[in-house]
Amino acid sequence: MKYLLVYPTHANLQEEFERYDAVGIDVATYPARTTVDTKLQLTNCWNTEADQAEAVGFPVGKTVCFRCEQREQCLQQGYLQQLITASEADVALATHARVQYTSFEELSGDRDYITVHEDPVQLLNPTVALSVADLEVVQNHLQQLLSDPFWLDWFGDGISNDADGNQYDAQSKQIQRERYLQVTHILTDVVDELSQSVHQTQQTTAWEPLETIKLPSGYESFLWWTTKMSQRKFSGTPWRFLLSAIRGDLLRSTIIVVQKHVAGMKQGTTRLQKSILGVRENHPPHGKTVWFNDATLTIERLQGILGRPVQNGTPDGCLGQKKFSFQYVRDITRKTSLDVTVALMRGVLAKHQHYRRVGVITHRPQLQAIERLEEFFRQRIVMSTYYGSGEERSSNAWYQECDLILVLGTPRVPSQAVLEYLIQVGEQRVACTDPTWDDVLWQATTHRGDLKTWTGRGYHEERWRAAHRDLVRAALIQAIGRGRTVLEDGCDVIVLSNEECGLMVIDDETPRINDSAMEVLLHLQQLTATKSNKEILEKVAVSSQEIAQSLAQPLRSVRRSLADLESFHLIQRHGQRSGWSLSPVPNSPPTSSPDPTKEIPHARCR
């Protein structure tokens, strides 16, 4: 049997490759094409024109590879050779993006068994986007091709040269160029009509191309050549959308209209922002066994996307938790002040000092908070990544390298992302409605055993709410899942979020250590080190008065900071008048830690 295993990232493929290769299985990875050395892939393409064509949405194979001067080298030791090796291996490993752009049917080939790990929506129904600005550039380009004398002469030129350099009329060449001219007229009509529709519509609406045709051989290469010759600049990949539209490859397409706040203007000032989104169909061929491994996508959603029955292979029942995971109802956003994030990270790390190998998953801008932590906190963080990296929802390295994972914040998405997701999964009519975003209630069991209600934010319309949960809650659950808490060798997880995620909630104030308390702690360290000499550091005591005088701060504020630090067991008091010293680092969890074996009901939304 031959197998195709699909994972989100190339880092995931590397992990799996090493596992299979170690036991002698014939395994190969579909490579990334790269013109520079990267952490996971050495250079395997020596033509930067391929990067340029791909960047604006042209298929590299049809525009660059077939006439590349390095093709022989590529076939022997480069990208093309690696593709052949992967296609012939008993076990082939591919990323979601590889299946998305190459097509499920082509990669499946003679494979008997296929498994797709993690969220398959973008793989099964890939989206192609087009901005209004890029649409205008394409429109101008096509109009130039049909009006500029240089291009008109080119379309009408059927002269070729023979081996001796003699010119002759080549009928096949003339027919090809006439066909290119005909297709360019059709493509121009489609683009002009789309542009008119975009400018006229004032709300999100479905769109279909006027006409679809089979493109003649070499037409994509012709368009890429004319784009280079005219030195057109694009901000996205417009040709991917337009080529899909003209070929009839789009399952559906939509002109999206949303209200956007105008930066620098008074509150409430908005403008209409328009864009175009297409959805392609990339479903597995019939007759293949395909296993989808995803902890968050519902079988109803998957069946709706595929348009055919899906067998649910998930066994009944629920695995018991071997490790614990719990939640503080406190959110961290991309825009949360780094000072606040640092204070919260200090507090959580101090409250759980016995964990010496900590992983952090948060928003990309908030990763800077790790570098601002004091060394004795920072040295405990052994792994970190951000939402959207791919590593927060697929890698198994987390529970092997960490004994605690901190999931900080909610991977929220803008309303347009929810709208685009609805279009992607076939809810186009729902996407064209105007939803209500307001307070929603959710319930969870607290660490005291009570069922408590919290207020969050969400959509009131059922399908918008379900789509939002597919994107936001699912991403949060995947990050939590890096702890593999059902395994004996998994690790514990602590979440800071105000989104319902099915965990027990610690109904206490989220721990934090602010800069003032941190300054007192650092100064206490210095004073005890100065006084210690040959004494054991933890036994050297410094009075509150000494600390206040040394810092030139009011005694009352210093005492408040000392009390906060004592609550985290970072310092200890030696009697009421004997002073303060550092506390030894605990080697085991405190007795007040939640019991990981206790059955906790799932949170409920309403």
C-alpha positions as CSV (number, residue, x, y, z in Angstrom):
1,M,0.0,0.0,0.0
2,K,1.0,3.6,-0.6
3,Y,0.0,6.4,1.8
4,L,-0.3,10.2,1.7
5,L,-0.2,12.0,5.1
6,V,-1.1,15.7,5.1
7,Y,0.0,18.1,7.9
8,P,-0.3,21.9,8.3
9,T,3.4,22.9,8.2
10,H,6.8,21.8,7.0
11,A,7.9,21.6,10.6
12,N,5.2,19.0,11.2
13,L,6.5,17.1,8.2
14,Q,10.0,17.1,9.5
15,E,8.8,15.6,12.8
16,E,6.9,12.8,11.0
17,F,9.7,12.1,8.5
18,E,12.1,11.5,11.4
19,R,9.7,9.1,13.0
20,Y,9.1,7.0,9.9
21,D,12.7,7.1,8.7
22,A,14.0,5.9,12.0
23,V,12.2,2.6,11.6
24,G,13.2,2.1,8.0
25,I,10.0,3.0,6.2
26,D,10.3,4.4,2.7
27,V,9.2,8.0,3.3
28,A,9.7,11.3,1.5
29,T,8.5,14.8,2.0
30,Y,7.0,17.1,-0.7
31,P,9.4,20.0,-0.5
32,A,8.8,23.7,-0.4
33,R,10.3,25.4,-3.4
34,T,12.9,27.9,-2.2
35,T,15.5,30.1,-3.8
36,V,17.3,30.7,-0.5
37,D,18.4,28.5,2.4
38,T,15.9,28.2,5.2
39,K,15.9,26.5,8.6
40,L,14.0,23.5,7.2
41,Q,15.0,23.5,3.5
42,L,18.1,24.2,1.5
43,T,17.9,26.0,-1.8
44,N,16.3,23.8,-4.4
45,C,15.4,26.4,-7.0
46,W,17.9,28.7,-8.7
47,N,15.5,30.9,-10.7
48,T,14.1,33.9,-8.8
49,E,11.7,34.5,-11.6
50,A,9.7,31.7,-10.2
51,D,9.2,33.6,-7.0
52,Q,8.1,36.7,-8.9
53,A,5.5,34.8,-11.0
54,E,4.2,32.9,-7.9
55,A,3.9,36.2,-6.0
56,V,1.3,37.6,-8.3
57,G,-0.7,34.3,-8.7
58,F,0.7,32.6,-11.8
59,P,1.3,28.8,-11.7
60,V,5.1,28.4,-11.7
61,G,5.1,25.1,-13.7
62,K,3.2,26.7,-16.6
63,T,5.0,30.0,-16.7
64,V,8.7,29.5,-15.6
65,C,9.7,25.9,-15.0
66,F,9.1,24.5,-18.5
67,R,11.6,27.0,-20.1
68,C,14.0,27.4,-17.2
69,E,17.8,27.2,-18.0
70,Q,18.4,25.3,-14.7
71,R,15.8,22.7,-15.5
72,E,18.3,19.8,-15.9
73,Q,20.0,20.7,-12.6
74,C,16.5,20.9,-11.0
75,L,15.6,17.4,-12.3
76,Q,18.9,15.9,-11.0
77,Q,19.2,17.5,-7.6
78,G,16.6,20.2,-7.1
79,Y,12.9,20.9,-6.6
80,L,11.7,18.7,-9.5
81,Q,13.8,15.8,-8.4
82,Q,12.4,16.1,-4.8
83,L,8.9,16.1,-6.2
84,I,9.6,12.9,-8.1
85,T,11.1,11.2,-5.0
86,A,8.0,12.1,-2.9
87,S,5.6,10.9,-5.6
88,E,7.4,7.5,-5.7
89,A,7.8,6.9,-1.9
90,D,5.6,4.4,-0.1
91,V,4.7,7.1,2.4
92,A,4.5,10.7,1.1
93,L,4.2,13.7,3.5
94,A,2.7,16.9,2.3
95,T,1.5,20.2,3.8
96,H,-2.0,21.5,3.5
97,A,-0.7,24.2,1.1
98,R,0.8,21.6,-1.2
99,V,-2.6,19.8,-1.5
100,Q,-4.4,23.1,-1.8
101,Y,-2.3,24.3,-4.8
102,T,-1.4,21.0,-6.5
103,S,-4.9,19.5,-6.1
104,F,-6.1,16.6,-4.0
105,E,-6.8,14.5,-7.0
106,E,-3.3,14.9,-8.5
107,L,-1.5,14.2,-5.2
108,S,-3.7,11.2,-4.4
109,G,-2.6,9.4,-7.6
110,D,-2.1,5.7,-6.7
111,R,-2.3,6.3,-3.0
112,D,-4.5,3.7,-1.2
113,Y,-4.9,5.6,2.1
114,I,-4.9,9.4,2.8
115,T,-5.0,11.1,6.2
116,V,-5.4,14.8,6.8
117,H,-4.4,16.2,10.1
118,E,-6.0,19.3,11.7
119,D,-8.5,21.8,10.1
120,P,-9.1,20.8,6.4
121,V,-11.4,23.6,5.4
122,Q,-8.9,25.7,3.5
123,L,-7.5,22.6,1.9
124,L,-10.9,21.3,0.7
125,N,-12.4,24.7,-0.3
126,P,-9.4,27.0,-1.0
127,T,-10.1,30.7,-1.2
128,V,-8.6,33.0,-3.8
129,A,-8.8,36.8,-3.1
130,L,-8.7,39.8,-5.4
131,S,-8.3,43.4,-4.2
132,V,-10.0,46.3,-5.9
133,A,-6.7,48.0,-6.5
134,D,-5.2,44.9,-8.2
135,L,-8.4,44.5,-10.2
136,E,-7.8,48.1,-11.6
137,V,-4.2,47.2,-12.5
138,V,-5.3,44.1,-14.3
139,Q,-8.0,46.0,-16.1
140,N,-5.5,48.6,-17.3
141,H,-3.1,45.9,-18.4
142,L,-5.7,44.1,-20.5
143,Q,-6.9,47.3,-22.1
144,Q,-3.3,48.1,-23.1
145,L,-2.9,44.6,-24.7
146,L,-6.0,45.3,-26.9
147,S,-5.1,48.9,-27.8
148,D,-1.4,49.4,-27.9
149,P,0.1,49.0,-31.4
150,F,3.0,47.0,-30.2
151,W,0.7,44.3,-28.8
152,L,-1.7,44.4,-31.7
153,D,1.3,43.8,-34.0
154,W,2.4,40.9,-31.9
155,F,-1.0,39.3,-32.0
156,G,-1.0,39.6,-35.8
157,D,2.6,38.4,-36.3
158,G,2.8,34.8,-37.6
159,I,6.4,35.0,-38.9
160,S,8.9,32.4,-37.6
161,N,12.5,31.6,-38.4
162,D,13.8,28.2,-39.6
163,A,17.0,26.6,-38.6
164,D,18.9,28.6,-41.1
165,G,17.4,31.9,-40.0
166,N,15.0,32.2,-43.0
167,Q,11.6,33.7,-42.2
168,Y,8.4,32.0,-43.1
169,D,4.7,32.2,-42.4
170,A,3.9,29.7,-39.6
171,Q,0.3,28.9,-39.7
172,S,0.3,27.2,-36.3
173,K,1.9,30.3,-34.7
174,Q,-0.7,32.6,-36.3
175,I,-3.6,30.4,-35.1
176,Q,-2.2,30.3,-31.6
177,R,-1.8,34.1,-31.4
178,E,-5.3,34.7,-32.8
179,R,-6.6,32.4,-30.1
180,Y,-4.6,34.3,-27.5
181,L,-6.3,37.5,-28.8
182,Q,-9.7,36.0,-28.7
183,V,-9.2,34.8,-25.1
184,T,-7.8,38.2,-24.1
185,H,-11.0,39.8,-25.3
186,I,-13.1,37.4,-23.3
187,L,-11.0,37.9,-20.2
188,T,-11.2,41.7,-20.6
189,D,-15.0,41.5,-20.8
190,V,-15.1,39.4,-17.6
191,V,-12.8,41.9,-15.8
192,D,-14.7,44.9,-17.0
193,E,-18.0,43.4,-15.9
194,L,-16.5,42.5,-12.5
195,S,-15.1,46.0,-12.1
196,Q,-18.5,47.5,-12.9
197,S,-20.3,45.2,-10.4
198,V,-17.8,46.1,-7.7
199,H,-18.3,49.8,-8.1
200,Q,-22.1,49.5,-8.2
201,T,-22.8,47.2,-5.3
202,Q,-23.2,48.6,-1.8
203,Q,-23.6,45.3,0.1
204,T,-22.0,41.9,0.0
205,T,-23.4,40.0,-3.0
206,A,-22.7,36.9,-5.1
207,W,-20.9,37.2,-8.5
208,E,-20.4,34.9,-11.4
209,P,-18.2,35.4,-14.5
210,L,-19.9,36.3,-17.7
211,E,-18.2,33.5,-19.6
212,T,-15.8,30.6,-18.8
213,I,-13.5,28.9,-21.3
214,K,-10.7,26.4,-21.6
215,L,-7.4,28.3,-21.8
216,P,-5.1,27.5,-24.8
217,S,-1.8,26.0,-24.0
218,G,0.8,28.6,-23.0
219,Y,-1.7,31.4,-22.3
220,E,-0.7,31.7,-18.6
221,S,3.0,32.0,-19.8
222,F,1.9,34.7,-22.3
223,L,0.1,36.7,-19.6
224,W,3.2,36.5,-17.3
225,W,5.5,37.7,-20.1
226,T,3.2,40.7,-20.8
227,T,3.0,41.5,-17.1
228,K,6.8,41.5,-16.9
229,M,7.2,43.5,-20.1
230,S,4.7,46.2,-18.8
231,Q,6.3,46.2,-15.3
232,R,3.0,45.9,-13.6
233,K,3.0,46.0,-9.8
234,F,0.5,44.1,-7.7
235,S,-0.2,44.0,-3.9
236,G,-1.6,40.4,-4.0
237,T,-2.1,37.5,-6.3
238,P,-4.8,38.7,-8.7
239,W,-4.0,36.3,-11.5
240,R,-4.8,33.3,-9.3
241,F,-8.4,34.6,-8.9
242,L,-8.9,35.7,-12.5
243,L,-7.4,32.5,-14.1
244,S,-9.6,30.4,-11.8
245,A,-12.7,32.5,-12.7
246,I,-12.1,32.4,-16.5
247,R,-11.4,28.6,-16.4
248,G,-14.7,28.0,-14.5
249,D,-12.8,26.6,-11.5
250,L,-14.6,28.8,-8.9
251,L,-17.3,27.0,-6.9
252,R,-18.6,30.4,-5.9
253,S,-17.4,34.0,-5.8
254,T,-18.6,37.0,-3.8
255,I,-18.1,40.8,-3.8
256,I,-17.6,41.6,-0.1
257,V,-18.6,45.0,1.2
258,V,-17.8,45.9,4.8
259,Q,-17.8,49.1,6.9
260,K,-14.3,50.1,8.1
261,H,-13.5,52.8,10.6
262,V,-11.5,55.6,9.2
263,A,-8.2,56.1,11.1
264,G,-7.6,59.6,12.4
265,M,-11.3,60.6,12.1
266,K,-13.9,61.1,14.9
267,Q,-15.4,57.9,16.4
268,G,-18.1,56.4,14.2
269,T,-16.7,57.7,10.9
270,T,-16.7,54.7,8.5
271,R,-16.2,54.0,4.8
272,L,-17.1,51.1,2.5
273,Q,-14.2,48.7,1.8
274,K,-14.7,46.2,-1.0
275,S,-12.9,43.1,-2.1
276,I,-13.6,39.9,-4.1
277,L,-13.4,36.4,-2.8
278,G,-13.5,33.1,-4.8
279,V,-13.8,29.6,-3.5
280,R,-12.4,26.6,-5.4
281,E,-13.4,22.9,-4.9
282,N,-10.5,20.6,-4.1
283,H,-12.2,17.5,-2.8
284,P,-10.6,14.0,-2.5
285,P,-11.4,11.7,-5.4
286,H,-14.0,9.0,-5.0
287,G,-12.8,5.5,-4.3
288,K,-10.1,6.6,-1.9
289,T,-10.0,6.1,1.9
290,V,-9.5,9.5,3.5
291,W,-9.2,9.9,7.2
292,F,-9.7,13.4,8.7
293,N,-8.0,13.9,12.1
294,D,-9.4,17.2,13.5
295,A,-10.5,17.7,17.1
296,T,-12.7,20.7,16.4
297,L,-14.5,20.5,13.0
298,T,-18.0,18.9,13.3
299,I,-19.1,16.1,11.1
300,E,-22.0,18.2,9.9
301,R,-19.7,20.9,8.7
302,L,-17.4,18.4,6.9
303,Q,-20.3,16.7,5.2
304,G,-21.7,20.1,4.1
305,I,-18.3,21.0,2.5
306,L,-17.8,17.6,0.8
307,G,-21.4,17.2,-0.2
308,R,-21.3,13.5,0.6
309,P,-21.7,11.2,3.7
310,V,-18.8,11.0,6.1
311,Q,-18.4,8.1,8.5
312,N,-17.7,9.3,12.1
313,G,-14.9,7.1,13.4
314,T,-14.6,8.9,16.7
315,P,-15.3,6.4,19.4
316,D,-18.0,7.1,22.0
317,G,-17.0,8.1,25.5
318,C,-14.4,10.6,26.8
319,L,-10.8,9.9,27.8
320,G,-10.0,10.8,31.4
321,Q,-7.7,13.7,32.1
322,K,-4.2,12.7,33.3
323,K,-3.1,16.3,33.5
324,F,-5.1,19.4,34.4
325,S,-6.1,22.4,32.3
326,F,-7.9,25.4,33.7
327,Q,-8.9,28.9,32.7
328,Y,-8.7,32.4,34.2
329,V,-11.5,34.6,32.7
330,R,-9.0,37.4,31.7
331,D,-8.3,38.2,28.1
332,I,-5.1,39.4,26.4
333,T,-5.5,41.0,23.0
334,R,-3.0,41.9,20.3
335,K,-3.2,45.5,21.6
336,T,-3.0,44.8,25.3
337,S,-0.2,46.8,26.9
338,L,3.1,44.9,27.2
339,D,3.3,46.1,30.8
340,V,0.0,44.4,31.5
341,T,1.1,41.2,29.8
342,V,4.4,41.1,31.6
343,A,2.6,41.6,35.0
344,L,0.2,38.7,34.2
345,M,3.0,36.4,33.0
346,R,5.0,37.2,36.2
347,G,2.0,36.4,38.3
348,V,1.1,33.1,36.7
349,L,4.8,32.0,36.7
350,A,5.2,33.0,40.3
351,K,2.0,31.2,41.4
352,H,3.3,28.0,39.7
353,Q,7.0,28.1,40.5
354,H,7.3,24.3,40.5
355,Y,7.0,24.3,36.7
356,R,10.6,24.7,35.4
357,R,9.9,24.1,31.6
358,V,7.1,26.5,30.4
359,G,5.7,27.0,26.9
360,V,3.9,30.1,25.8
361,I,1.3,30.5,23.1
362,T,0.0,34.0,22.5
363,H,-0.5,36.8,20.0
364,R,2.5,37.6,17.9
365,P,3.0,41.2,19.3
366,Q,2.8,39.8,22.9
367,L,5.8,37.5,22.4
368,Q,7.9,40.7,23.1
369,A,6.7,40.4,26.7
370,I,8.9,37.3,27.2
371,E,12.0,39.4,26.5
372,R,10.9,41.9,29.1
373,L,10.6,39.3,31.9
374,E,13.3,39.2,34.5
375,E,15.9,36.5,34.0
376,F,14.7,34.1,36.7
377,F,11.2,34.1,35.0
378,R,12.5,34.1,31.4
379,Q,14.9,31.2,31.8
380,R,11.9,28.9,32.6
381,I,10.3,29.6,29.2
382,V,11.6,26.9,26.8
383,M,9.2,27.2,23.9
384,S,7.0,30.0,22.5
385,T,4.9,30.7,19.4
386,Y,2.0,32.8,18.2
387,Y,-1.5,32.2,17.0
388,G,-1.4,31.6,13.2
389,S,2.1,30.2,13.1
390,G,0.9,26.6,12.6
391,E,3.0,25.4,15.5
392,E,0.2,26.2,18.0
393,R,-2.2,23.7,16.5
394,S,-0.2,20.7,15.2
395,S,3.2,20.1,16.8
396,N,3.7,17.3,19.3
397,A,6.9,18.8,20.7
398,W,5.1,20.9,23.3
399,Y,4.1,18.3,25.8
400,Q,7.5,16.6,25.3
401,E,9.5,19.7,26.0
402,C,7.3,21.5,28.6
403,D,5.7,20.6,31.9
404,L,3.3,23.6,31.6
405,I,1.8,25.5,28.7
406,L,0.5,29.1,29.1
407,V,-2.2,30.0,26.5
408,L,-2.4,33.8,26.7
409,G,-5.3,35.5,25.0
410,T,-8.0,34.6,22.5
411,P,-7.2,34.2,18.8
412,R,-10.0,36.5,17.7
413,V,-10.7,37.4,14.1
414,P,-12.3,40.4,12.5
415,S,-15.9,40.1,11.3
416,Q,-14.7,40.0,7.7
417,A,-12.9,36.8,8.4
418,V,-16.1,35.2,9.7
419,L,-17.9,36.5,6.6
420,E,-15.3,34.9,4.3
421,Y,-15.4,31.7,6.2
422,L,-19.2,31.5,5.7
423,I,-18.7,31.9,2.0
424,Q,-16.0,29.3,2.0
425,V,-18.1,26.6,3.7
426,G,-21.1,27.2,1.5
427,E,-23.1,29.7,3.6
428,Q,-23.0,32.4,0.9
429,R,-26.6,33.6,1.5
430,V,-26.0,33.9,5.2
431,A,-22.8,35.8,4.6
432,C,-24.8,38.4,2.7
433,T,-26.8,39.3,5.8
434,D,-26.0,41.8,8.5
435,P,-25.4,40.1,11.8
436,T,-25.7,41.5,15.4
437,W,-22.6,41.5,17.5
438,D,-23.4,42.0,21.2
439,D,-23.2,40.4,24.7
440,V,-23.5,36.7,24.9
441,L,-23.7,34.5,28.1
442,W,-21.7,31.4,28.7
443,Q,-21.4,29.0,31.7
444,A,-18.6,27.0,33.2
445,T,-17.9,25.1,36.4
446,T,-15.6,26.9,38.8
447,H,-12.8,25.4,40.9
448,R,-15.2,25.6,43.8
449,G,-17.7,23.3,42.0
450,D,-20.2,26.1,41.2
451,L,-21.8,26.6,37.8
452,K,-21.3,30.3,37.1
453,T,-22.3,32.5,34.2
454,W,-20.0,35.0,32.4
455,T,-20.7,37.6,29.9
456,G,-18.7,37.6,26.6
457,R,-19.1,39.0,23.1
458,G,-20.4,37.2,20.1
459,Y,-23.0,36.9,17.3
460,H,-26.6,36.4,18.0
461,E,-27.4,34.8,14.7
462,E,-26.9,31.0,14.9
463,R,-24.9,30.4,11.8
464,W,-22.7,33.4,12.3
465,R,-22.1,32.3,15.9
466,A,-21.3,28.7,14.7
467,A,-18.8,30.1,12.1
468,H,-17.2,32.3,14.7
469,R,-16.8,29.3,17.0
470,D,-15.3,27.3,14.2
471,L,-12.6,30.0,13.8
472,V,-12.0,31.3,17.3
473,R,-12.9,28.6,19.8
474,A,-11.4,25.9,17.6
475,A,-8.0,27.7,17.4
476,L,-8.1,28.1,21.2
477,I,-8.9,24.4,21.7
478,Q,-6.1,23.4,19.4
479,A,-3.6,25.5,21.4
480,I,-4.8,23.9,24.6
481,G,-4.5,20.5,23.0
482,R,-0.7,20.9,22.7
483,G,-0.6,19.8,26.3
484,R,-2.0,16.4,25.4
485,T,-3.6,16.3,28.9
486,V,-5.1,12.8,28.3
487,L,-1.7,11.3,28.2
488,E,0.4,10.2,31.3
489,D,3.4,12.1,29.9
490,G,1.3,15.1,28.8
491,C,1.6,18.5,30.5
492,D,-0.6,20.9,32.4
493,V,-2.2,23.9,30.6
494,I,-3.3,27.3,32.0
495,V,-5.5,29.6,29.8
496,L,-6.1,33.3,30.0
497,S,-9.2,34.1,27.9
498,N,-12.7,35.3,28.3
499,E,-13.9,32.9,25.6
500,E,-15.7,29.7,26.6
501,C,-13.4,26.8,25.9
502,G,-14.8,23.9,27.9
503,L,-12.4,24.2,30.9
504,M,-12.8,24.6,34.6
505,V,-12.6,28.2,35.6
506,I,-10.5,29.5,38.5
507,D,-12.9,32.1,39.9
508,D,-10.3,34.3,41.5
509,E,-8.5,37.4,40.4
510,T,-5.9,36.6,37.7
511,P,-2.5,36.7,39.4
512,R,-0.2,39.5,38.5
513,I,3.0,41.2,39.7
514,N,3.4,44.8,38.8
515,D,6.6,46.8,38.3
516,S,6.5,48.2,41.8
517,A,6.4,44.8,43.4
518,M,9.0,43.6,41.1
519,E,11.3,46.5,42.0
520,V,10.9,45.6,45.7
521,L,11.7,41.9,45.0
522,L,14.8,42.7,43.0
523,H,16.0,45.1,45.6
524,L,15.4,42.5,48.3
525,Q,17.6,40.2,46.4
526,Q,20.4,42.7,46.3
527,L,20.2,43.6,50.0
528,T,20.1,39.9,51.1
529,A,23.1,39.2,48.8
530,T,25.0,42.1,50.3
531,K,24.2,41.0,53.9
532,S,24.6,37.2,53.3
533,N,28.4,36.9,53.2
534,K,28.8,33.3,54.3
535,E,25.2,32.8,55.4
536,I,22.6,30.9,53.5
537,L,20.8,33.4,51.3
538,E,17.2,32.4,52.2
539,K,18.0,32.9,55.9
540,V,19.2,36.5,55.6
541,A,16.4,38.9,56.6
542,V,15.9,42.5,55.6
543,S,13.4,44.8,57.3
544,S,10.6,46.6,55.5
545,Q,12.1,49.9,56.7
546,E,15.5,49.0,55.2
547,I,13.9,48.3,51.8
548,A,11.8,51.5,51.9
549,Q,14.8,53.6,52.8
550,S,17.0,52.0,50.2
551,L,14.4,52.6,47.5
552,A,13.3,56.0,48.8
553,Q,9.7,54.9,48.7
554,P,6.9,55.3,51.2
555,L,6.9,52.5,53.8
556,R,3.2,51.8,53.2
557,S,3.6,51.1,49.5
558,V,6.7,48.9,50.1
559,R,4.7,46.9,52.7
560,R,1.9,46.4,50.2
561,S,4.3,45.1,47.6
562,L,5.9,42.8,50.2
563,A,2.5,41.4,51.1
564,D,1.8,40.7,47.4
565,L,5.2,39.0,46.9
566,E,4.6,36.9,50.1
567,S,1.2,35.7,48.6
568,F,3.2,34.2,45.7
569,H,5.7,32.5,48.0
570,L,8.5,34.5,46.4
571,I,9.5,35.9,49.9
572,Q,8.9,34.9,53.5
573,R,8.5,36.8,56.7
574,H,10.7,36.0,59.7
575,G,8.3,36.9,62.5
576,Q,6.5,40.3,62.7
577,R,9.7,42.3,63.3
578,S,12.6,40.1,62.1
579,G,12.3,41.1,58.4
580,W,12.0,39.4,55.0
581,S,14.1,37.0,53.0
582,L,13.7,35.1,49.7
583,S,11.7,31.9,49.7
584,P,13.2,28.6,48.4
585,V,11.9,27.5,45.0
586,P,9.3,24.7,45.5
587,N,10.0,21.3,43.9
588,S,6.4,20.0,43.8
589,P,3.0,21.5,43.2
590,P,1.3,23.2,46.2
591,T,-1.5,21.3,47.8
592,S,-4.0,23.9,46.6
593,S,-3.5,23.0,42.9
594,P,-6.6,21.7,41.1
595,D,-7.0,18.0,41.2
596,P,-6.3,16.8,37.6
597,T,-8.2,13.5,38.1
598,K,-11.4,15.3,39.1
599,E,-14.2,15.1,36.6
600,I,-15.0,18.6,35.4
601,P,-18.2,19.2,33.3
602,H,-17.8,21.0,30.0
603,A,-18.7,24.7,29.8
604,R,-21.9,25.5,28.1
605,C,-23.0,28.4,25.9
606,R,-26.4,30.0,25.5
